[in-house]
Amino acid sequence: MDTIIDISTYWMLLVTLGTRIQELRLKRGWKTRKDADRATDGNVPEDTWKNIETKGTDPRLSTLQKMQEALGVSIHELLDGVSGPGPTDTKPRRRRAKLTD
């Protein structure tokens, strides 16, 4: 049986991920997101760092990989402390909007 998480849980996961990325960026000594942009040779723009860290933007996997490489951490370290409902939630499901009259 698949687990479907509600939107508030999903939002909290994104906020937690953003906080984790910000912590790692600061630990690395990058005081500004511009420093992080330079460290990725522009592959992860300053605005992307900002949106993920502060707005709960859902990053693409390729963006997370570029960030973790630039930060010098494993994907496991990047996602440390960011967890969802459990290991049974392996199939992403799309929610269909209900149309109302």
Stockholm file with secondary structure:
# STOCKHOLM 1.0

chainA/1-101         MDTIIDISTYWMLLVTLGTRIQELRLKRGWKTRKDADRATDGNVPEDTWKNIETKGTDPRLSTLQKMQEALGVSIHELLDGVSGPGPTDTKPRRRRAKLTD
#=GR chainA/1-101 SS CCCCCCHHHHHHHHHHHHHHHHHHHHHTTCCSHHHHHHHTTTSSCHHHHHHHHHHCCCCCHHHHHHHHHHHTCCHHHHTTTCCCSCTTCCSCCCCCCCCCC
#=GC SS_cons         CCCCCCHHHHHHHHHHHHHHHHHHHHHTTCCSHHHHHHHTTTSSCHHHHHHHHHHCCCCCHHHHHHHHHHHTCCHHHHTTTCCCSCTTCCSCCCCCCCCCC
//
